[in-house]
Amino acid sequence: MRNLFTPFHRSLTRMSSHKLCMIPGPIEFHSTVLDAMSTPATSHVAPTFINVFGETIEMMRRIVLTKDGQPFIVSGSGTLGWDMTAANLIEAGDRVLVINTGYFGDSFGECLETYGAVVQHVRCEVGGRPTVEHVTSVLKQDGPFKAVTITHVDTSTGVLNDIQALAGVIKTTHPDTLVVVDGVCSVASEELRFDEWKVDVVLTASQKALGAPPGLSILVASQHAMNIFQTRQSPISSYYASWKRWLPIMQAYESRKPSYFGTPAVQNIMALHVSLGRILQHSMDDVFKRHREVNARIKAHLTDKLGLRLVPLSLEMASNSLSAVYYPEGVVPSTLLSSMGEQGVVIAGGLHRAIATKYFRIGHMGITVMDDEALGYVAKTLAALDTALDNQLGVREKL
Ligand SMILES: Cc1ncc(COP(=O)(O)O)c(C=O)c1O
């Protein structure tokens, strides 16, 4: 039989030729997470796996700081979290306000419309974020809304929203309105206190600060959200994304009983279990603090040392989990990215449609920030950036 594991595949598995993946997700993962991905075939109802899945569900509560939020861990990418939110909590004609700070606000809005929501966006200039005062006035003038969605960190702009303040005004203006946080680029890196801040839905994915390979959509819903789901009038307009099907599965695994709807991604869940265990060796307060500290060093390097301009309009609204940076004048984007690649570091180009060719992005979340060994990744990335800019511009000498 033809050998399908070609030299190309072999080269991908060789760690020595591996380039650091410093994009804003997927992020680097720890070798123990990689080991969990290569465990032998295991039944999804084997007692060992049931226990792993049950513990993973419980650990997700500790990650987002909730006592009674309902986690859902389902095969898929972060995008499935949008579909789960829209399919289960929104009924045709419901009005939803999207606090939009970039590409991912636009896309979440499109997803909600697919399920019949009437979507209103609060937008602002690229790199900015709507102020709490502006959102308050929209809520008062145009509300009530069934839900308000907020992208905690928009990965296209690196803009961080103030969830505590926004959730506060949303709940003060109308306590029943669902506060939905897209935390794909923030969970386990930016401060998020689900219960204390009265968040109703936080959705995320395995491949960012949670530190596992892509493949899992992870969502936590408050009891308020679960009540709205349980009392909805119209049928759920999705088969795979329906919580009617997934809730009994999550409850079964958590009570350590076998159950089946849609085969779970056994190895991905094992890998997530290992990664969450590593994160939870720290308190979440420490996790947030460490991300803030490392981010402060990175931003100082980019702005003070290299004189580069960030996409976020101020440091206060810049994410701690990634940096979105304009190319300085005279730099050819493809040359900069390939020079980084030649030095063994992969970073990302731009994504926001209005400025896509004008900026690049570096991810700095998860083990890159938390793991002492991996902290060298940030130093290596910044050194590669210095060299790449020097090669094109001699930027540092000019400053
Ligand atoms: C903020 C945000 N929301 C949603 C998504 C979609 O997640 P996925 O690509 O895993 O479907 C992403 C992806 O990067 C994201 O950054």
The ligand as an SDF file (V2000), in Angstrom:
LIG
                    3D

 16 16  0  0  0  0  0  0  0  0999 V2000
  -13.1220   37.2380   18.8010 C   0  0  0  0  0  0  0  0  0  0  0  0
  -13.3680   36.0380   17.9470 C   0  0  0  0  0  0  0  0  0  0  0  0
  -14.6020   35.5640   17.8310 N   0  0  0  0  0  0  0  0  0  0  0  0
  -14.8740   34.4840   17.1010 C   0  0  0  0  0  0  0  0  0  0  0  0
  -13.8810   33.8230   16.4140 C   0  0  0  0  0  0  0  0  0  0  0  0
  -14.2180   32.6270   15.6050 C   0  0  0  0  0  0  0  0  0  0  0  0
  -13.5690   31.5140   16.1530 O   0  0  0  0  0  0  0  0  0  0  0  0
  -13.1650   30.2750   15.2510 P   0  0  0  0  0  0  0  0  0  0  0  0
  -12.2070   30.7630   14.2200 O   0  0  0  0  0  0  0  0  0  0  0  0
  -12.5570   29.3020   16.2040 O   0  0  0  0  0  0  0  0  0  0  0  0
  -14.4270   29.7760   14.6310 O   0  0  0  0  0  0  0  0  0  0  0  0
  -12.5750   34.2800   16.4970 C   0  0  0  0  0  0  0  0  0  0  0  0
  -11.4870   33.6170   15.7640 C   0  0  0  0  0  0  0  0  0  0  0  0
  -10.3520   33.9860   15.8250 O   0  0  0  0  0  0  0  0  0  0  0  0
  -12.3100   35.4110   17.2970 C   0  0  0  0  0  0  0  0  0  0  0  0
  -11.0760   35.8700   17.4180 O   0  0  0  0  0  0  0  0  0  0  0  0
  1  2  1  0
  2  3  1  0
  2 15  2  0
  3  4  2  0
  4  5  1  0
  5  6  1  0
  5 12  2  0
  6  7  1  0
  7  8  1  0
  8  9  2  0
  8 10  1  0
  8 11  1  0
 12 13  1  0
 12 15  1  0
 13 14  2  0
 15 16  1  0
M  END
$$$$
